[in-house]
């Protein structure tokens, strides 16, 4: 059975609607609930909720916390998926790329433009595709989103189109 680490950092994929404020907010992790809906007969996903932040609010210390969590997961040689807000996902990916050398497994970032559970959310699709990418890709750091995979240093977010494109 393949083991895959999943590190959750928040972002739109994890946002929920608050009836009190009438807005979407990062209040708690809901990734595990959606993982239970997937058929993963020969994979064991070990999810770790690291933080629940909008990526625009992430700091250098938050990225260091992501790096530490990734280094802990790398010790056992299993691939890693990181759910992250799309606004600064590439920045965090490049941060890891600059500090991690000699990777033996793929590290896959993913996120969503619309929160999990919302109508027309891309979250479950992106989560599923990132888990598959973790099984198939060679060592390196990637973004898997909207049925595409990009090396982290060769991708950019196009806010007008609400999608990622090659650099």
N, C-alpha and C positions, 0 to 999 in steps of 0.2 A: 504494500500500500504506500503510495506516495504521500509524503507530508509536505504541506505548503504553509508557510507562515503568512498571516495577514495582519498588517499593522494599520490600525485605523487612526487617522488624525483629524477627522471632521470634514469640513467643506460642505458644499451643497449636497453631495450624495447622502449625508447624514442629517440634513436639516429637517425639522418638523414644524408644523404650523402651530403657532401659539394663539389660542382663542383670546387670551388676556390682552395681548398686544396687537393682534391682527397681522403679525408678520411671521416670516420663517426664521427660525433660530437654530443654532447649534446648542442643544440641551442635553443630549445623551446619545449613546451609540445604538444604532438599530441594525447594523450589519449582520449580527448573528441571526436575527429573525429571518433575514433574506437568504442567508447561507442555508438555513434549514429547508428552504423551498427548492433548492437545487438538487439534482441527481448527480451525486459524485461518488459512484460505487467503489472506486479504488483510490480515492484521495481523502486524506484527513486534513482539514483546514484548521489550523490553530490560530484563532483570532485573538489579538491583543489590542485593547482600546488604549491608545497612548494619550490622546487629547481630543478635544472636540472644538476645534477652532475654525473660523472662516480663514481661508488661507491668506487673505489680505491683512489679517491680524497676526500672522506668524512672525516671530522674531528670530534673530540669530540663535538665541538660547533654545527656541523650539526646534530649530533645524538640528542643533547639536543633540537634542533629546531624540530626534528621529534617527540620527546617525548612531547613537549609542544603542538604541533598540535594534537597528539593523545589524550592528556588529555582534550583538548577543545572539541573534538568529543565525548569522553566518557560521557560528561555531559548529553547528550540526550538519551543515551542508545541504539544507533544504532550500528550495526557491522561496522568494519573498514577494508578496504583493503589498503595495502601500496604497490605501485609499486616501485621497488628498483633494483639497479644493483646487479647482482648475486655474484660478487666477495666478497662483504662484507655484504651481506644481513643477513646472520646468525649472524654476529657481532652486527648489529643494532638490530636485534630481541632479542638477549640476553641482550643487553643494556636495552631495554624496559622491558624485563622480570624481570630484577633485580630491576627495579624502579616502576613497576606497580603491585599493589597487590589488591586482591579482585575483579578481573575483572568480569563483568556481561555479557560481549559480546565477541565474537571471534574477534581477530585481525589477519588478513591473509596477509602475505607477498607474493608477486609474482614478477616475472621479466621475462627476456627472454635471450636466448643465441644469437638470431638474432633479429634485430630491427623490430618493427611493420612496415608492408608494404613491407619488403624485401621478396624476393622469399624464400619459406620454413621457414618463420618466425614462431616461436613458441609463439610469443607475444599475438596474439588474443586468441589462445587456453588457454594460461595461465591466461589471464585476465578474460575470461569467467568462467573458472574453479574456480578462486578465488572468483568471485561473488557468485557462487553456494555454495562454501565452507562457505562463510560468512553467508549464510542462514541456513546451516545444522549443523555446528560444535558447540560444547558447548564452553563456555567461555575459553579462553586461547590464546596463541600466536602460530601461525602455518606458515608453508610454503606450498603453493599450487602451484605445477608446474609439467608439463609433466604427467598429469593424476594421480598424487600422492599427498598425504597430509602427512606432517611430523610435529610433535611437534618441535618447533624451537630449543629446547635443545637436540634433538635426530637426527640431520641431519648434513651432511657435503657435500661440493661441491667436486666432483671428476673432476679435470680439464682435465685429460686425456680422460675420457669418455664423458665430457661435459654434466654432469648430476649430480643430487643430489642423495645421498645414505644415508641409515640409519647409524648413528654412530656406 
